[in-house]
Amino acid sequence: MFRYFRLFRNPSFGYQEVLILEKTIYLAIMLLIVLTPIPYGAVEAWSIALWEVLVFAIMVLWGILVVKEGRLRFSLNPLIWPMAVLLVIALIQVLPLASGERHTISFDPYATKLAAIKLVASICFLLLFTTFVYTDERRALAVKVIIGVCLLVALIGIGQSYLGKAVWQRGTLGPFVNRNHFAGFLEMGAGLAGGLIIGRAVRREMIVIYASCLLAICAGIVLSASRGGVLALGAQVIFLAIVFIPSFFARRRERRTGWMIVVARSVGVVILGAAAIFGSIFLVGSEGLIKNIAQTRDEVTSEGATSERFSRLDIWSATKRLIEDHPSLGVGLGAYQYAYTRYDLSSGAQRVEQSHNDYLQIVADAGLAGGLAALVFIGILFTRGLSAAKTRDRRKRAIVLGALTGCFGIAVHSFVDFNLQITANAQLFLALAALATPERSDRSIEHEREDG
């Protein structure tokens, strides 16, 4: 539910003035989603800092709104609590509590402080999104913005592969330096678009447009040749087929829908998903994807010298040893790369900054306490999301399940990559998480403003 705190009575309160300021904050949030991928996904120090400044600037606008209105109104999404726990862990990690060669738990207190600032900005973004994207109209526009951004990124990546790189010279595909992060960004948009189509929340005259957007986004994922991206895309198809079964059964009594129809619809979801994937392969080709899939066996069975090998399996093995030595609170948020060198058995020719597995990474960074916080986050996300999907409003249900599908895709991809450490991808994930876990009864909120 929304929380209201009357702070003081403002005699100069102007309804239109406050309404304009509130809409400005909403549009600023949407603009942030559009702009963040531009500087290579916001992965460099300057672009991360710029993103944080923009988020905090929007928070300042919110503060001005509170002063103008004389009250504080906010939506406290429970997903914020696990993130707050991680923030507390980061603060503990930089305290001078340890003895020996280091005085802090973190292997690099400065890196942990930077990670903590980014985490604060992420919490602020989630709080802003859940507070100001609160009506059906605003959620619908947010969905269109997200799908539109993903479509644009996909088309740019596809165009670069055929026409060359007019901009983003350092980008592999689109604005992303890493093709796996390009695929990770797109798969979240694919899940959202697929949920709208399968959930029948799109008007008939718009189905072709949304289906074309989905096909282009899927084509971008296939073109990236990201094994994790294609795996996540396939997992999203299965997830969509499974999560829509309960909603069909929930309406079975009302519409007397037989179980054969329910099964047929689920099979239809799988067929449509497979058609989108194979259609994408037909459009952009599959040479790069086949080559990368063929390399999987070589990576697993590689018999090269230990000092020269560089694979995810080696990184995960070293990370496991790191976790065994620092099980409770980890080596410090953002400090993984500084602790990893002690467990790296390779020649060190290639620098390892992430574990290429977001789940291992969070346990390595924040210990079992951080891993538990991540599990709680995932549990809240899917239990609250599936509960919200029980609504009889078809459009609300489709948005919730589409957003959950996008989150599920990136959750699968995170087993083999570090998408959630990329600012643009993490921000989009938080936006989808907010869409998947809406307030239970927005329409009953007192003094709710209309968008005009």
Backbone torsions as a table, in degrees:
resi	resn	phi	psi	omega
1	MET	NA	156.9	175.8
2	PHE	-75.6	143.2	177.1
3	ARG	-105.2	138.2	177.5
4	TYR	-121.7	133.8	175.2
5	PHE	-131.5	110.4	176.3
6	ARG	-75.8	112.2	-175.4
7	LEU	-88.3	-43.3	179.0
8	PHE	-166.2	168.6	179.5
9	ARG	-96.8	120.7	-177.7
10	ASN	-101.3	105.6	-177.8
11	PRO	-66.4	-21.7	-179.2
12	SER	-92.9	17.6	-178.5
13	PHE	-59.8	122.8	176.9
14	GLY	-120.7	117.3	-173.6
15	TYR	-59.2	-48.0	-177.8
16	GLN	-64.6	-38.9	179.5
17	GLU	-62.6	-45.0	179.7
18	VAL	-67.6	-39.1	179.7
19	LEU	-62.0	-41.7	178.3
20	ILE	-63.5	-42.7	-180.0
21	LEU	-64.8	-39.9	178.8
22	GLU	-64.7	-42.7	177.9
23	LYS	-65.7	-34.2	177.7
24	THR	-62.6	-41.8	178.4
25	ILE	-63.5	-43.2	178.7
26	TYR	-60.8	-46.7	179.7
27	LEU	-65.5	-33.4	177.5
28	ALA	-65.0	-37.6	177.4
29	ILE	-64.3	-44.8	178.7
30	MET	-63.5	-40.6	179.9
31	LEU	-64.9	-35.0	178.5
32	LEU	-63.4	-39.2	178.1
33	ILE	-64.2	-36.5	-179.1
34	VAL	-72.8	-40.4	-170.8
35	LEU	-85.1	-29.4	-173.0
36	THR	-57.6	-38.3	179.7
37	PRO	-68.8	-18.5	-171.3
38	ILE	-59.9	-49.8	-179.2
39	PRO	-80.4	64.6	178.3
40	TYR	57.0	37.5	178.8
41	GLY	77.8	8.8	-178.6
42	ALA	58.3	62.6	-178.9
43	VAL	-110.5	-15.4	-179.6
44	GLU	-89.8	159.9	-174.4
45	ALA	-56.5	-43.8	-176.6
46	TRP	-67.8	-37.9	-178.6
47	SER	-74.8	-34.0	174.7
48	ILE	-64.4	-44.1	178.9
49	ALA	-61.9	-40.9	179.1
50	LEU	-63.4	-42.2	177.6
51	TRP	-60.9	-43.7	179.6
52	GLU	-63.3	-41.4	178.8
53	VAL	-61.6	-42.1	179.7
54	LEU	-64.6	-42.0	178.1
55	VAL	-62.5	-46.3	-179.6
56	PHE	-67.1	-30.8	176.7
57	ALA	-65.3	-39.6	176.9
58	ILE	-65.9	-35.4	176.1
59	MET	-63.0	-36.1	177.2
60	VAL	-64.2	-41.6	176.3
61	LEU	-59.7	-39.6	177.1
62	TRP	-62.5	-41.0	177.3
63	GLY	-60.8	-40.8	176.9
64	ILE	-62.9	-40.0	178.0
65	LEU	-61.0	-42.0	178.8
66	VAL	-61.4	-43.2	179.7
67	VAL	-65.1	-42.5	-179.3
68	LYS	-65.5	-40.9	-175.0
69	GLU	-85.2	-25.4	-179.8
70	GLY	81.7	11.4	177.6
71	ARG	-151.9	156.8	178.8
72	LEU	-107.5	122.4	177.6
73	ARG	-122.1	126.7	179.8
74	PHE	-151.7	158.4	176.9
75	SER	-110.7	116.7	-176.3
76	LEU	-95.4	90.9	178.4
77	ASN	-69.3	132.0	-178.1
78	PRO	-62.7	-14.7	176.7
79	LEU	-64.9	-18.4	-179.6
80	ILE	-68.4	-31.1	-174.1
81	TRP	-64.3	-46.0	175.9
82	PRO	-61.3	-34.5	177.5
83	MET	-67.6	-36.9	177.6
84	ALA	-65.7	-35.7	176.9
85	VAL	-61.9	-43.3	177.2
86	LEU	-60.6	-37.1	179.0
87	LEU	-65.5	-41.1	177.6
88	VAL	-63.0	-41.0	177.9
89	ILE	-61.0	-42.6	178.9
90	ALA	-61.3	-40.5	179.3
91	LEU	-64.8	-39.9	178.0
92	ILE	-64.7	-37.6	-176.1
93	GLN	-65.2	-24.1	-178.3
94	VAL	-98.9	0.4	176.7
95	LEU	-77.4	146.7	-179.5
96	PRO	-76.9	70.6	-176.1
97	LEU	-103.7	-20.3	-174.8
98	ALA	-89.8	163.8	176.4
99	SER	-125.2	161.9	-179.1
100	GLY	105.0	-145.4	-176.8
101	GLU	-67.6	-25.4	177.7
102	ARG	-118.7	143.8	177.6
103	HIS	-97.6	-5.4	179.4
104	THR	-125.6	160.0	175.5
105	ILE	-65.9	-38.3	-179.6
106	SER	-69.5	138.8	175.7
107	PHE	-72.4	-19.6	176.7
108	ASP	-147.6	92.9	-177.2
109	PRO	-56.1	-35.8	-179.5
110	TYR	-64.5	-44.4	178.3
111	ALA	-63.1	-37.1	179.3
112	THR	-68.4	-37.3	176.9
113	LYS	-64.1	-40.9	177.0
114	LEU	-63.5	-41.7	177.9
115	ALA	-63.7	-37.2	179.3
116	ALA	-66.1	-40.0	177.5
117	ILE	-62.8	-42.5	178.2
118	LYS	-64.6	-37.3	178.2
119	LEU	-65.8	-40.2	175.8
120	VAL	-60.3	-44.5	178.7
121	ALA	-62.3	-38.2	178.8
122	SER	-65.6	-41.6	176.7
123	ILE	-62.5	-42.3	177.8
124	CYS	-61.6	-42.6	179.7
125	PHE	-62.2	-45.0	179.0
126	LEU	-62.5	-41.4	178.6
127	LEU	-64.6	-41.7	177.4
128	LEU	-63.1	-45.5	-176.4
129	PHE	-64.2	-46.5	-177.7
130	THR	-69.3	-27.2	-178.1
131	THR	-82.6	-38.8	-173.3
132	PHE	-104.5	-12.5	173.3
133	VAL	-104.2	73.3	-167.9
134	TYR	-118.0	-9.4	177.9
135	THR	-105.2	163.2	178.8
136	ASP	-60.3	-38.7	-178.8
137	GLU	-65.4	-42.1	-179.5
138	ARG	-70.1	-37.5	176.9
139	ARG	-64.0	-41.8	-179.7
140	ALA	-62.4	-41.8	178.6
141	LEU	-67.4	-39.0	177.9
142	ALA	-61.3	-40.1	177.6
143	VAL	-61.4	-44.0	179.6
144	LYS	-64.7	-39.7	178.7
145	VAL	-62.5	-45.5	-178.1
146	ILE	-63.7	-47.4	179.7
147	ILE	-63.9	-39.5	179.5
148	GLY	-63.9	-42.1	178.4
149	VAL	-64.1	-45.2	179.1
150	CYS	-62.3	-40.5	177.7
151	LEU	-62.5	-44.9	-179.2
152	LEU	-63.2	-44.0	178.6
153	VAL	-62.3	-41.0	179.1
154	ALA	-63.4	-45.4	-178.3
155	LEU	-66.0	-37.1	177.2
156	ILE	-64.3	-44.7	178.8
157	GLY	-61.9	-43.0	178.4
158	ILE	-64.9	-42.8	179.7
159	GLY	-63.7	-38.0	179.0
160	GLN	-62.7	-35.6	-177.5
161	SER	-69.0	-20.8	-178.9
162	TYR	-109.2	-32.0	-173.6
163	LEU	-109.2	-8.5	-177.7
164	GLY	94.6	175.4	-174.5
165	LYS	-103.0	98.2	175.6
166	ALA	-75.4	-36.0	175.6
167	VAL	-129.0	172.2	-178.9
168	TRP	53.0	57.8	-176.8
169	GLN	-60.0	-31.4	-179.7
170	ARG	-87.4	-5.7	-178.6
171	GLY	-78.1	141.0	175.7
172	THR	-77.1	-49.5	175.9
173	LEU	-140.5	125.2	-177.1
174	GLY	60.0	-142.6	179.5
175	PRO	-83.5	0.0	-174.4
176	PHE	-93.5	134.6	178.5
177	VAL	-73.5	-33.9	-177.4
178	ASN	-106.9	127.3	-178.2
179	ARG	-63.8	-29.5	178.8
180	ASN	-68.2	-33.0	178.6
181	HIS	-76.4	-32.8	172.2
182	PHE	-59.8	-47.2	179.0
183	ALA	-65.6	-39.8	179.5
184	GLY	-62.5	-40.3	177.7
185	PHE	-63.4	-44.3	-176.2
186	LEU	-70.4	-36.3	-176.0
187	GLU	-64.8	-27.2	175.7
188	MET	-68.4	-40.1	175.6
189	GLY	-68.0	-35.3	178.4
190	ALA	-63.9	-42.7	178.6
191	GLY	-62.4	-41.8	179.9
192	LEU	-65.1	-46.7	179.4
193	ALA	-65.0	-41.7	178.3
194	GLY	-62.0	-38.7	178.3
195	GLY	-63.9	-39.4	178.7
196	LEU	-65.3	-41.1	-178.1
197	ILE	-69.9	-50.3	-178.5
198	ILE	-66.8	-33.5	179.0
199	GLY	-78.5	1.5	177.1
200	ARG	55.7	41.3	177.6
201	ALA	-98.4	2.7	-178.7
202	VAL	-105.6	134.4	177.7
203	ARG	-61.9	148.5	-173.8
204	ARG	-55.8	-39.3	-178.3
205	GLU	-71.9	-12.9	-179.6
206	MET	-102.9	-6.2	-176.6
207	ILE	-59.9	-42.8	-178.9
208	VAL	-60.5	-40.2	-179.5
209	ILE	-66.0	-47.4	179.8
210	TYR	-65.4	-38.9	178.3
211	ALA	-64.7	-37.6	177.7
212	SER	-66.5	-40.0	176.6
213	CYS	-62.0	-44.3	179.9
214	LEU	-62.6	-41.7	180.0
215	LEU	-64.1	-41.6	179.4
216	ALA	-65.6	-40.2	179.1
217	ILE	-65.8	-43.5	177.3
218	CYS	-62.8	-37.6	178.1
219	ALA	-62.6	-38.5	177.2
220	GLY	-63.2	-39.6	178.8
221	ILE	-64.6	-45.4	179.4
222	VAL	-64.0	-42.0	-179.5
223	LEU	-62.8	-31.1	179.7
224	SER	-65.3	-19.3	-178.5
225	ALA	59.4	26.6	178.4
226	SER	-82.9	116.2	179.6
227	ARG	-63.4	-42.1	177.9
228	GLY	-64.2	-37.4	179.3
229	GLY	-64.8	-45.3	179.2
230	VAL	-68.0	-38.6	176.3
231	LEU	-61.0	-44.1	178.8
232	ALA	-64.3	-38.4	179.3
233	LEU	-63.2	-43.7	176.6
234	GLY	-63.8	-39.7	178.5
235	ALA	-64.3	-34.4	178.4
236	GLN	-65.4	-38.7	178.2
237	VAL	-60.8	-46.5	179.7
238	ILE	-64.6	-41.7	179.8
239	PHE	-61.1	-45.0	179.0
240	LEU	-59.8	-42.8	-179.7
241	ALA	-63.0	-36.2	-176.9
242	ILE	-77.9	-45.9	-172.8
243	VAL	-72.0	-21.7	179.6
244	PHE	-83.1	-13.9	178.3
245	ILE	-62.5	-48.3	179.2
246	PRO	-58.6	-37.3	180.0
247	SER	-67.6	-33.4	176.2
248	PHE	-67.2	-43.7	-179.8
249	PHE	-67.0	-33.1	179.3
250	ALA	-63.7	-29.0	179.8
251	ARG	-99.2	6.1	-175.3
252	ARG	-63.4	-43.2	-178.7
253	ARG	-66.9	-39.3	-177.9
254	GLU	-68.2	-41.0	-175.0
255	ARG	-107.2	-0.1	-179.6
256	ARG	55.1	44.9	179.6
257	THR	-79.9	122.8	-180.0
258	GLY	-75.0	160.4	-177.5
259	TRP	-66.6	-26.2	178.2
260	MET	-64.5	-37.6	179.2
261	ILE	-68.7	-38.3	178.4
262	VAL	-61.0	-47.5	179.2
263	VAL	-62.7	-41.6	-179.5
264	ALA	-61.4	-39.3	179.6
265	ARG	-67.1	-41.2	179.2
266	SER	-64.9	-42.1	176.4
267	VAL	-62.7	-37.2	178.2
268	GLY	-62.2	-37.9	177.2
269	VAL	-60.8	-45.8	-179.8
270	VAL	-62.7	-42.6	-179.6
271	ILE	-63.8	-44.8	179.4
272	LEU	-63.7	-40.0	177.7
273	GLY	-64.2	-44.9	178.1
274	ALA	-62.7	-39.5	178.8
275	ALA	-62.8	-39.4	179.1
276	ALA	-64.7	-42.3	-179.4
277	ILE	-66.6	-49.3	-178.5
278	PHE	-70.5	-31.5	174.0
279	GLY	-64.1	-37.9	177.4
280	SER	-65.8	-41.2	177.2
281	ILE	-61.2	-39.7	179.2
282	PHE	-64.9	-37.2	-176.9
283	LEU	-72.4	-44.3	-171.8
284	VAL	-112.6	-3.1	179.8
285	GLY	86.5	166.8	-175.3
286	SER	-131.7	11.9	-175.6
287	GLU	-59.5	-48.5	-178.3
288	GLY	-64.4	-40.1	180.0
289	LEU	-65.1	-44.9	179.5
290	ILE	-62.0	-40.5	179.4
291	LYS	-62.5	-43.7	-179.6
292	ASN	-68.8	-36.4	177.4
293	ILE	-64.8	-39.5	179.3
294	ALA	-64.2	-29.0	-179.5
295	GLN	-74.0	-16.9	-177.5
296	THR	-59.2	-46.6	-179.4
297	ARG	-63.5	-39.2	179.5
298	ASP	-63.3	-38.2	-179.5
299	GLU	-67.0	-38.1	-177.6
300	VAL	-73.5	-39.4	-174.8
301	THR	-101.0	13.1	-177.6
302	SER	-57.5	133.8	179.9
303	GLU	-116.3	20.7	179.6
304	GLY	-69.8	172.1	179.9
305	ALA	-60.6	137.5	-177.6
306	THR	-55.8	-36.8	-176.7
307	SER	-71.5	-15.9	-175.8
308	GLU	-107.9	-15.0	-177.4
309	ARG	-72.7	147.4	177.3
310	PHE	-145.3	99.6	-178.4
311	SER	-145.3	165.0	178.3
312	ARG	-60.3	-38.6	-179.2
313	LEU	-60.8	-41.2	177.7
314	ASP	-65.3	-41.5	179.6
315	ILE	-64.3	-44.5	-179.7
316	TRP	-64.2	-38.5	178.9
317	SER	-64.0	-43.7	178.2
318	ALA	-65.6	-39.3	179.0
319	THR	-64.4	-37.4	177.8
320	LYS	-61.6	-41.7	177.9
321	ARG	-65.6	-37.6	178.4
322	LEU	-62.4	-44.3	-179.5
323	ILE	-64.2	-39.3	179.6
324	GLU	-61.9	-30.7	179.5
325	ASP	-84.5	-21.1	-178.1
326	HIS	-135.5	66.2	-170.9
327	PRO	-76.2	-31.1	-169.6
328	SER	-78.7	-62.0	-175.0
329	LEU	-119.9	9.6	174.1
330	GLY	73.4	-163.9	-176.3
331	VAL	-106.0	3.1	178.7
332	GLY	112.9	129.8	175.4
333	LEU	-59.4	128.4	-179.6
334	GLY	80.8	-2.1	-176.0
335	ALA	-105.8	10.2	-176.8
336	TYR	-55.4	-46.0	-174.8
337	GLN	-63.4	-27.1	-179.1
338	TYR	-82.3	-27.6	177.8
339	ALA	-86.5	-27.4	-173.9
340	TYR	-62.4	-34.3	-174.1
341	THR	-58.0	-27.5	-179.8
342	ARG	-72.4	-17.1	-176.4
343	TYR	-114.8	2.1	-178.0
344	ASP	-82.6	120.6	-179.4
345	LEU	-94.5	-1.7	-179.3
346	SER	-81.7	-179.1	-178.5
347	SER	-72.0	-13.5	-177.4
348	GLY	81.4	12.3	-178.9
349	ALA	-65.7	-30.3	178.6
350	GLN	-116.3	134.1	-176.4
351	ARG	-81.4	133.2	178.2
352	VAL	-108.9	116.7	-179.2
353	GLU	-108.6	-21.2	179.1
354	GLN	-134.9	161.4	-176.9
355	SER	-86.5	-2.9	-177.2
356	HIS	58.4	31.2	173.3
357	ASN	-161.5	107.8	-174.1
358	ASP	-62.0	-28.2	-178.9
359	TYR	-74.2	-44.4	174.2
360	LEU	-63.3	-37.5	-177.0
361	GLN	-62.5	-44.7	-177.2
362	ILE	-67.2	-35.1	177.5
363	VAL	-70.6	-38.6	177.7
364	ALA	-65.9	-41.1	-177.8
365	ASP	-74.0	-43.9	-171.1
366	ALA	-121.5	8.6	176.7
367	GLY	73.0	-170.4	179.9
368	LEU	-64.2	-29.2	177.1
369	ALA	-63.2	-43.3	177.4
370	GLY	-68.5	-38.2	177.0
371	GLY	-62.1	-39.4	177.6
372	LEU	-64.8	-40.6	177.6
373	ALA	-61.7	-39.7	178.3
374	ALA	-65.2	-40.5	177.9
375	LEU	-63.9	-39.9	177.3
376	VAL	-63.1	-42.0	177.8
377	PHE	-57.7	-49.1	-179.3
378	ILE	-63.8	-41.4	179.6
379	GLY	-62.3	-45.6	178.4
380	ILE	-62.6	-43.7	-177.7
381	LEU	-56.7	-50.5	-173.8
382	PHE	-82.7	-34.7	177.7
383	THR	-69.2	-44.5	179.1
384	ARG	-69.1	-37.7	179.6
385	GLY	-65.9	-46.4	179.4
386	LEU	-65.7	-31.8	176.1
387	SER	-67.7	-42.3	179.1
388	ALA	-66.1	-26.3	-178.3
389	ALA	-73.5	-6.0	179.8
390	LYS	-79.1	-2.2	178.7
391	THR	-60.6	151.9	178.3
392	ARG	-84.4	-10.1	178.1
393	ASP	-74.6	113.3	-174.4
394	ARG	-60.7	-41.6	-177.3
395	ARG	-68.5	-43.1	177.7
396	LYS	-60.4	-43.8	-178.6
397	ARG	-62.9	-42.2	-179.0
398	ALA	-65.2	-40.6	179.5
399	ILE	-65.3	-43.9	-179.9
400	VAL	-62.3	-49.2	-177.4
401	LEU	-70.1	-34.5	175.7
402	GLY	-64.8	-42.4	177.8
403	ALA	-65.8	-40.4	176.9
404	LEU	-62.5	-38.4	178.9
405	THR	-64.0	-41.7	176.3
406	GLY	-62.1	-41.7	177.5
407	CYS	-65.4	-38.4	179.6
408	PHE	-64.3	-40.4	179.1
409	GLY	-60.7	-46.4	-179.3
410	ILE	-71.0	-27.9	177.0
411	ALA	-66.8	-38.7	176.5
412	VAL	-68.4	-45.6	-178.9
413	HIS	-62.3	-29.5	-177.4
414	SER	-67.0	-13.9	176.1
415	PHE	-68.7	-22.4	-175.9
416	VAL	-126.4	10.3	-179.3
417	ASP	-156.9	-176.6	-176.4
418	PHE	-125.7	47.7	-179.3
419	ASN	-58.0	-37.7	-174.6
420	LEU	-75.1	-2.0	173.3
421	GLN	-97.1	-1.9	175.1
422	ILE	-92.2	124.3	-171.0
423	THR	-54.9	-48.1	-178.3
424	ALA	-62.1	-41.6	-179.2
425	ASN	-70.7	-41.6	178.7
426	ALA	-64.1	-40.1	178.7
427	GLN	-63.5	-43.9	179.3
428	LEU	-65.3	-38.4	176.9
429	PHE	-60.7	-43.6	179.2
430	LEU	-65.0	-37.4	177.5
431	ALA	-63.8	-43.7	177.9
432	LEU	-65.8	-39.4	178.4
433	ALA	-61.3	-38.7	178.0
434	ALA	-67.7	-40.9	177.7
435	LEU	-65.5	-30.8	-178.0
436	ALA	-80.5	-16.1	-176.9
437	THR	-127.4	63.3	-177.2
438	PRO	-74.6	167.9	172.7
439	GLU	-63.7	148.5	-172.1
440	ARG	-72.3	-27.9	-177.3
441	SER	-146.7	75.7	-178.4
442	ASP	-62.8	-35.4	-173.1
443	ARG	-71.3	-17.7	179.7
444	SER	-90.6	1.6	-178.6
445	ILE	-71.0	128.8	-177.9
446	GLU	-71.6	143.0	177.4
447	HIS	63.0	26.9	179.6
448	GLU	-68.4	134.6	-177.8
449	ARG	-89.6	146.8	175.3
450	GLU	-90.6	155.5	-178.8
451	ASP	-84.7	0.0	176.7
452	GLY	85.8	NA	NA
